Structure formats: C-alpha cells, structure tokens
Amino acid sequence: MSQTEQPGFPGDDLREVTIAELQAALEKGEVSSVDLVRTYKARIEAVDWSGPSLHSVIELNPEAEDLARALDEERKTKGPRGPLHGLPLLIKDNIDTDDKMHTTAGSLALLGSRPQQDAFVVTKLREAGVIILGKTNLSEWANFRSTHSSSGWSGRGGQTRNPYVVTHNPCGSSSGSGVAVSANLCVAALATETDGSIVCPAHMNGVVGIKPTVGLLSRAGVIPISHSQDTVGVHARNVRDAALVLGAMTGVDDRDEVTSNSEGKSYTDYTQFLGTEALKGTRIGVLRKYYSGYNSHADKIFEKSIETLRNLGAEIVDPADLPTADEMKASQDETTVLTYEFKADLNAYLSTRVADPNYPDGKVLRTMEEVMAFNKENADRELSYFGQELLEISQARGPLTEEAYLTALANNRRRGGKEGIDAVLAEHNLDALIAPTGQPSWPIDLLNGDHFGGASSSPAALAGYPLVTVPAGDVFGLPVGLTFMGTAYSEPTLIKLAYAFEQATGARKSPEFLPAFNFPKPAAK
C-alpha cells in the first residue's frame, strides 16, 4: 500500500478534488472556507514540511483563517462572488502581496524589503474571493542566477522535491507551485514563466500548466527577468480548473502597458470553450526537429499521444517542423535578451520596494549589483552549491538602446513568431502544434546541477505565445506531459484541445511520495 493510501495524512479526503466539487461542498454547508484553510495548512505541515518533506511551500499566510471567516460570512449574507469564492490558492514567491507574507523570489537578499501593493493578478484573485494561503518555493530568481543550478532550490526555501519520487527533481522555476498542486496541498496555484518555468514543472509533477500569451495577464508586481518573455500562469490538476483561475486574472492594467494588447482578445471564463469533441476536424502539426527525439521514453508517450489525437478525430500533419528551428538551435540571442532585460527590469522593480519593519536590521537592496554583493557576503547560505554567473553577465550589460540587444530581440520575435510558429501554422493550415513537454524527471543533483536533455517551450517563449501542457503518461512512475502550442491569444483553442485530450486519456496519477526510484526488475533469463 502506498503512503498516500494509508491513513494519517490530513486532507486525504481532498485528494484530486476539483474546484466545482469544493464549491458544491461549500454551498451545501458540508465544509467552510475556514475548514479548508485549516485542513490544507495541516496537510502542508504533515506532507510538505515533514513526512515526505517536499519543501514546496515556503510560507503560510497568517491571515488566511481571518480571510476565510470573512468570506464564509459573505457567502451566507450575499452569496458567492463566483466559482473561486472562498478557495485557498498558493502563489509563487515572486508575486507581490501587500500583507504579512514576504515576496523574495526565494532569495535571502530581499528579506529586508517588501512590496507596497499587491500584484495585479493577486488583486484580481482577491476580488474573485480567493484566499491566498501562502507562497510556494521556486528556483531562486526564477532560475536565472546560475548556468548549473538545481531546479527548485532557493536560499530561502531549500530544495523542492518531486512528489512522485522525492529524490527526483521537480523542474523549475515554478517548482513549488507544480509540486503543491500535484501533492494536493491546494486546488490550484499561480506560477510564472520566461521559458519553460510553468510547463516543465507541470509536466514533471503530473499536472496541467497554462502559460498564456505575454500580455494576457499583467506582470505588475512580479519580480522580473524579462519584460519581453515573462508571464504569470496557472498550475492545476485538470484543464477546467486551470481555465477557471486563468479567466479570473485577465484584464487591462495601467501598470503593465503590454496588457492593452489583450483588449478584445481575453476572456473572463475560458471554460466556455471546453468540450470532449473539440478535436474532431482539427489539424494538428507535430514538431519533430529538436523538440522531440531527445528522450526515447518521452518519445514513446508522444507517439501514443499522437495516435490518441488521431483517434479523437484530429488530422495529424507529421512532421510540421519550424522553418527557423536551426536558427534558434544555433543562436544565443535569447540569452542576450534575457541578460539585458534582467538587469534593467530588476533594478526598476527593486526601486519600488520599501523597508520591511519585521526586519529592522535588513537592508533595502535597490540594484542587481547590491544583490550580488549580498550573495557574496552570505556565500555560505546563498552560493554554497552554485554561483551567480547569470547575474554577473547581466550586470555587465549596457542599456536597452544598444544594438546588440535590439538585434537579438528582433531575431527572437521573428524566429519564434512570424517565421516560426506562425509560418508553420499558416503553411499547413493548422489549429495547433504539439510536442513532448520535456524529459522525465532526473535525480536531484545540487553539486552538478540539472541533467537537462531537451524541451519544447523556447519557440513560444521567444514569440511570447501561449502553451498548455497536460499529463500524457508516465515512465516508471515519473510523469511526462504533452504540450499544445499556438499563435498569440490562441488560449481558447489550446485549452479546448488539451481538455479533449485530457478527458480521453485520464493520464494523471496521484503521487505516492516514493522515497526512492523503483528500478525495474531485469527480465527473467
């Protein structure tokens, strides 16, 4: 019998629960929001902070029960605000909250300061009646500190572990969000992505990840890497729940001018597009070159997924490779853009923070240079496993007016978008493209870093286009996801295709928190 099948973990009755099921129980009075907060907190303490010790939750909100109590009373007197009313969600620790919690991107360097207001997406969730239960651990600085980091490690939160096999990596940078959702520590969580940071943890932890078009959701109040690639997104255990949370956060925000592009292209309810027959008559292109073929185990699941899509009525165009695949593979332009923008964007963000009265001896760091100095002064806590070479490269960059930056940015957008994803969609008259999200999880290795073999997120990252990943199968118990990708603001299409695939396959399995990888037995002689 697995650990999760044994009695003893609080909240086992909430395993695999959906948003609709929680709302039904709340409406019937079978449970209250206060009950949910207490149960999830107890489960986090038992599963995440002890027991399997996943280290996915970096901090709990001390005001969560008070918020839940107020929302319970509002439900009684006025009725629910909507489908998220009174539900506890977790958010990644690079998303600002103006409350008693910290926002640090996992770095000890930011404990001396705090944001002055909620991130726009947090404001939207609060308006929808969501209780921010706590913050999730992440790869420190959203995994843009070292070229040989261990995904899921931060100076503040330690190493997040995969709930399927706790000796294995959860991927990053939204490690804690993916793990917490998979381990049933919350019903959904907010994540962020620059290139792969939503979809990779989703696929390695067996959950759904929606990485929206850059500009669909505001980035105001999110600790940045790159204004041309960063986006907030969602982790949930099923497509419907992820779509519900996504719709609650859309809207134009004056603090993030890129959101003006979403006007008339966004929805407050993406569940309206869901349907089990959505794949019939669609044309799906298969990415082969570079975006599959790097892992034989993932490829087997991918081939099975293609056949499933075909059986569900999709016309498969195979291959449908990106015309710019070779250029993207050979280019360093993405790193150039990210290192330029990280310095400029982080310095701008840090200038908005104020002193945290709970840390009277802490410093308010205003620049990337000051962060680097802090890390050196606290090397035993911050630099013991790997360095900060990406910070150093970024710090050496000049202003965003330099030709090297402008050329690289234009190349990225062209290769990923107009001459990449858009070109192949148009050439074959496709509704979407598919690829394996990545390889199965690797063992945690803090000394040598991630054992990364390949992934499919980069073209959409360069273009600022959306991705949806769903569980597709597993390799000896380690999950593998299937990614659907499309052009800008194609979330309705990707969500409905992913939902139809999900409903047909039911590939997600609840994790068992295995203490070590179970090596397959050799075949009998």
N, C-alpha and C positions, 0 to 999 in steps of 0.2 A: 504493500500500500504506500502511495506517495505521501510526502509531507502534507501537501495541500488537501489530501483526502482524510487526514487524521484530524480528530477534534483538537481544539486547543488554540488555534489562531482566531483572534477576534475578527469579526466581519466576514467569516467564511460564507455567510448567507448572502453577502453582497457580491460574491464572485460572479463575474460575467454579467452582472446586472446592467440593464440599459437605462438610458435617460427616461424613456417612456415608462418603464417599469417603476423607476423611482418616483416619477410624478404620480403615477396611479396609486402607489402606496401612500404618498403624502396626501393626496386628495381624499383617500378613504380614511385617513387618520390612523393607518396601521403603523406609521412611523412619523416622526417630526424631523425638521431640519436639525434641531439640536441633537436628536438621536443619531443622525447621520454623521454630524461633525464628531461626536464622541466616539462613535464606532470606527470611523476612518482614522481618527487620532490613535485610538488603541491599536488598530491594525498596523499603522505606521511604526508605533513603538515596538510592537511584537515582531514584525516581519522585516522592517527596514533598518531599525536601529539596534535590534538584537535578533536572535533566531538566525535566519539566513543572512542577515546583515547586508542588505543590498545597497545601502547608502545613497538612495535616490532622492530623499527629501532632506534638504539642507537646513530647513527651519519651518516651524509651525506658527501660524498666526495666533497670537494670544487673545485676539479679539473675536475669533471665529465663532465661539459659542454665543456671544452677545449679538453678533450679526445674525446668526441663525434664529435666535429667540425673537428678534425684531421681525424677521421675515415670516416666521411662524404666525406671529400675531397679525401681520399684514394679510396673510393668506386667509385667516379667519374673518377679518373685517372687510377686506376689499377684494379678495380673490387673488389668484396667482397672476404675476405680470406676464408670464409666458412659459415656454417649455423648460427653461433653466431655473425657474424661481426656486430658491432655497436649496440649490445643489452645491455641494462643496467641490471646487476645482482647484488644482495645483497649477502654478505658473513657474516658468523658468526664471532662475535668479539673475537674469539680465534685463528683466522687465520691471520698470519702476512701480513701486507702490508707496503712496504717501500715508503710511501707517506705522505701526510699531515693528514692522519687519525691515530687514536690510535688503539692499539691491547692490550686488557686488561683482557679478559675473564670475563668482567663485574665488575672487582674489581678496586676500587679506588686506591689500593696499587700499581698498575702498571702504573699510570698516570705520574710518574716521569721518566719513561724509554721507549724506543722504540726499535723495531727490526732493524737490519742492512740491511735486504734484504727481498724481497717478499718470501712468502711460495712458494714451487714448484708448487702447484696447481694454485696459483694466476698467476705465470709466464706463465703457460700453457694457462690459460684463456685469459690473455692479448695477447699472441701470436695468439689466435684464434679470436681476435678482440673484446673481451668482455670489456665493460665499468664497472668497479667496482663502483657501485652507492653509496654504503655505507655499514655500518656494522649493523648486527642485534643483538638485545638483547638476553640474554641467562640466564639459571640458573647459577649463579656465580660459577666460577671454574668448569664449566660443571657439576654442581650438585654434586660435590664431596667435600663439605665443612661441611654439617650437615646431621644427620640422620633424621631430621624432618624439612627439608626445604620446601619452597613453590616453586614448579617448575615455572620457568620463572621470578624469582626475582633476581636482582643483585643490588649491592650497587650503581653502576653507572647508570643503566637504569631503576630501579624500577621494578614494576610488569607488565609483559606482560599479555595481556588478550585475551581470546578466541573470535574470530570474530563472532562466531555463537550466543553465549550468553556472553556478556562481563563481567558478574560476575563469569564466569567459567574459570577453569584453562586450559592453552594451552598445558600442559605437557612439558617435557624438556629432555635434556638440550637445544636442538636446538629450543627453543620456538619461538624466533623472526623470524627465517627462515621459519618455518611452517606457522606462522600467516601471515607474509608478503606476501608469495605466495598465500595463501588462500584468503586474502583480496585484491588481485590484485594490490599490491604495487610494484610488479616486476613479470617477467615471470618465473623466477626460482631463487633459492638461494642455497648457499653451507651450509652444516650442518656437524656436526661431531657426532660420536657415540663411546662409550665404551661399554655400554649395554643399548640399548633402546632409545638413545638420538636422533636418526634420525627417527626411525619408530614410536615411541609413539607420538611425535608432529605431524607427518604426519597424523596418523590416527585420532587424536583428532581434527585436523583442516581440515580434509577432503581433503587431498592432497596425492600425490604419494611420497613415500620415498624409495630411493635406498641406502642401507647400503652395500657397497661392501666387498669383501674378504680383510682381512688385508694384505696389500702388493700390492693390485691392484693400489692404489693411494698413493703417497708419503705423509708422515706426517711431513716432514721437514718444519719448520716454523709454526707448530701448537702447541699451548700451551697444554701440555700433561697431561694425567692421567696415561696411561698405554701403554707401547710400545708393549705389547702382545695382546692388545684388541682395541686400538684406530684406527679409520679410518675416513677419510673425506668421505662425500657422498652428495646426492642431494635431494632437495625438488622441485617439480614441480606440475602443476595441471593435467598433464597427463603423461603416461608412455613414449610416444615418446619424449617429451621434456626432461624428466629426463634422458633418454638414450643418447640424443644428448650431454647434458652437461657432463655426465659421461665420454663418449668417448673422449672428448676434454682434459681431465686431465690425461689420462693414460700415462705411460712411466717409464722407469727405472731411478732412481735418486740416484746419489752417496751419497747424504746426508741422505738417508734412505735405508740402505742395504737390508731391507726386500723386497723392490720393485724388487730386482733381481729375486725373485721367480716368478714374473709375466711375465718374458720374454717368449714369445711364447704362453702366455695364455690370453693376454689382446687384446683389440680391440680399434681402434680409432673411430669406428662407430658401435654402438650397435643397431642402427635402422635397420640394415640389417637382424636382427632376428625376426622382428615384422611380425605378420600375424594373421588374425582373426580366422584361422582354427587350430591354434597351439595346442589346447587342444585335438584334435582328436587322439585317440590311445595312449594317455599318461596314466601313472599310478600315481595317487596322493594319498599320505598317510595322514591320519587325526590324528593329535595329540589330544588326549583326556586328558590323565592323567596329571594334574597340569596346562596344558597350555590352557585348556578351562574348562568350568564348574564353573568359579568363579564369573560370572555375567550373570544372566538369560537373560537380554536384549541383550547383545553381543552374547549370545548363539543362540538366535532366528535368528539373522542376519547370524551367522555362518552356521546354518543348511540350511538356504535358499541359501547361497553361495555354499555349497556342492552340493545341488540339481542343481544349475546352471552349475557347473563344469561337473556334470554327463550328463546334457542335451547337453553340448557342446562337448561331446564325450570322456571325461576322464573316466577311470576306477578308481573307488574310493576304496581304501583299508582302512577300518574303523573298529576298530582303528588300528593305526600304531604307538604305543607308544614307547618312547625311553627306551631302556633297562636300562639306567643309571638314569632315572627320579627320583627315590627315593634317590639315592646318591646325586644328585645335589640339591634336595629339602632340604636335611638334612645338607649339607655341608656349612661351612663358608670359604672355600678355595678361592672363588672369592674375597671376601673382603680382605683376607690375601694378595693375589697377588696384588690387586689394591693399598692397602696402602703401601706395599713395593715399588712398581714401581712409585707411585705418588711422593714420596719423592726424589728418585733417578732421575727420569725423569724431574721433575720440576726444581730441582737445576741445572741440566745440561742445561735446556732451559734458565733459568734466567741468567746464566753466559754469554750468547750470546748477551744480550741487552745492550744498551748504553744510556747515559743521553739524555733526551728529552729537547731540547733548549727552547721549549714552556712552560716548567715547571721548571724554574731555581731554585725554592725552593723545587722541588720534589726530592725524594731520588731514587737512583737506587738500588732496592732490589735484592739481589743475592741468597737468600736462602728461603726455606719454613719457617724457623724459623723467619726470618725478616718479612715475610708476616704476620705471626701470631701476631707478636709484633705490626705491623701497625694496624691490625684489633682491637687489644685491645686498642691502643691509640686513635682510631677513632670508638669506640664502638657505639656511637650514630648514626653513619652513616652505619656501617657495621654489627653490632651484635645486633641491636635493636629487630629483630624478631626471630632469631635463631642463634645458636653458630657456632663453628668451630671444633667440636669434631672429624671429619674425618681428618682434618689437624693435630690435636693433636695426634691421633693414628698413622698417617703416620710418623710424626716427631719422634716418639719413635721407629720406626723400624730401624733395622740394615742394613748392606749391602746386596746386592743381591746374595751373596755367602752363606747366611745362609740356613741351611737345611729346616727350616720351609717354607721359600719362594720356594725353589726348589721343594719340595714335593708337595706343593699346586699347583704350576704351572703345574707340570706333571699330577696331578689329573684332573685339569681343562681341559687340552687338551685331555686327554683320555676320560673323561666323555662326553664332548661336541662333540668331533670328532670321533675318531676311534671306540669307544664303544657306542657312542650315535647316532648322525645324520648319520654317515657313515654306522654304523651297521644296522640301520633300513632301510636305502635306499637299502642296499645290500640284506637284508633278504627278502624284498618284491619286489625287482626289481623295485624300484620307481624312477620317474623322479624328484619329489619334495615332500615336506611336506607342509601342511597348518595348520594354527591355527588362532584364533582371535588375532589381534594385541594387544588388550587390552580392557579395560572397557570404557564406555562413560565418558566424562569429568565430574569432580566434581567441586563444588563451590570453589573459591579461599579462602584459609584459612591461612593467614600469621602467626596466633598465634599457630595453632596446626600442620601445615604442610600439606603435600599431603595426600589425602584419597585413597591410592593406594590399589587396590584389587588383581590385577594379570596382567600378560603379558606373551609373548611367546618369547622374544628376547634372554634370557640368554643362552640357549644351543649354539646358533650360536656365541654369544659373547665369550664364553669360548673357542670355537674352532677357532675363527677368520674367520667364514664362512659368506656368504652373506645372506641378507634378502631383499625382495621387498614387500612393503605394498601398497595396493590400496584401495580407498574408496569402501565399500561394502554395506553401508546403513546408516540409522540414527535412533536414539532413541529420539523421541520427538524433532527432530531438531538437536541433537548432533551427530556428525559423529562417525562411527565405521569402522575400516579397517580390511582387510583380508591380512595376511602375507603368502608369499611363501618363503620357505627356502630350501637350498640345500647344497652340499659339496663345497669345495674350488673351486673358479673360475668357478662356475656354473651360473654366471650372464647371459649369453645368454639364458639359459633355463628358469631361473626365470623371466627375462624380457619378453620373448615371451609369457609365460603362463599368467603373470599378464596383459599383453596387451590384449590378447584374452578375458580374464575375464572382463577387463575394457570396451572393446568395446561392449560386450554383455549386460552389466548391466547399464552403464552410471550413476553410483550411485552418483557421485559428484554433490553437490548443492552449488551454490554460497552463501556465508554467508550474513546474513541480519543485523548483528550488533545489535541483540536484547538487550535491556537494562536490561532485567531480564528473568529468565526462565519462560516460559508459562506453568503453571501446567495444566495437562489435566482436563477437566471438569468431575465431577463424573457422573456415569451413572444414567439415569433417573430412579426413583423408579417405 
